[in-house]
Amino acid sequence: MKNLVCTYCGGTEMVRGVQTGYASITKIKGWRGQSLYYDICANCGTVVRSFVENPEKLR
């Protein structure tokens, strides 16, 4: 994980989480669902970054 800084509180300790259940992203046509991952500030809980694990599958 890169050195992320929370824009809300300035915290630098992050935890990584994944959204579970049916909350994957899908395009209207063409993509298969992918889970959303989050880098979350351990100090205040702000979501600093959200991303998919395999962006190459979006093309």
C-alpha positions as CSV (number, residue, x, y, z in Angstrom):
1,M,0.0,0.0,0.0
2,K,1.4,3.4,-1.0
3,N,1.9,6.1,1.6
4,L,-1.6,7.4,1.8
5,V,-2.7,10.4,3.8
6,C,-6.2,11.0,5.0
7,T,-7.5,14.3,3.6
8,Y,-9.9,14.6,6.5
9,C,-7.7,14.2,9.6
10,G,-4.2,13.8,8.2
11,G,-3.8,10.2,9.5
12,T,-1.4,7.9,7.7
13,E,-2.4,4.5,9.2
14,M,-4.7,2.7,6.8
15,V,-6.6,-0.5,6.8
16,R,-7.8,-2.3,3.7
17,G,-11.4,-3.6,3.4
18,V,-13.5,-5.2,0.7
19,Q,-17.2,-4.6,0.1
20,T,-19.2,-7.9,0.4
21,G,-22.5,-9.1,-0.8
22,Y,-24.0,-7.9,-4.1
23,A,-22.1,-4.6,-4.1
24,S,-19.7,-5.4,-6.9
25,I,-19.4,-3.0,-9.8
26,T,-20.7,-4.0,-13.2
27,K,-21.0,-2.2,-16.5
28,I,-24.3,-2.3,-18.4
29,K,-22.8,-4.7,-20.9
30,G,-19.5,-6.5,-21.0
31,W,-17.9,-6.6,-17.6
32,R,-18.1,-9.3,-15.1
33,G,-18.6,-8.1,-11.5
34,Q,-15.6,-7.1,-9.5
35,S,-15.4,-6.5,-5.8
36,L,-14.7,-3.0,-4.5
37,Y,-11.7,-2.6,-2.2
38,Y,-11.1,0.3,0.1
39,D,-8.2,1.9,1.9
40,I,-9.7,3.4,5.1
41,C,-8.1,5.7,7.6
42,A,-7.7,3.8,10.8
43,N,-7.9,7.1,12.8
44,C,-11.2,8.5,11.6
45,G,-12.7,5.9,9.3
46,T,-12.7,8.0,6.1
47,V,-12.5,6.1,2.9
48,V,-9.3,7.4,1.3
49,R,-9.3,5.3,-1.8
50,S,-11.6,2.8,-3.5
51,F,-10.5,0.5,-6.3
52,V,-11.0,-2.8,-8.1
53,E,-8.2,-5.4,-8.0
54,N,-8.0,-6.1,-11.7
55,P,-8.6,-2.8,-13.7
56,E,-7.4,-4.5,-16.9
57,K,-10.7,-6.5,-16.9
58,L,-12.6,-3.2,-17.3
59,R,-11.4,-2.8,-20.9
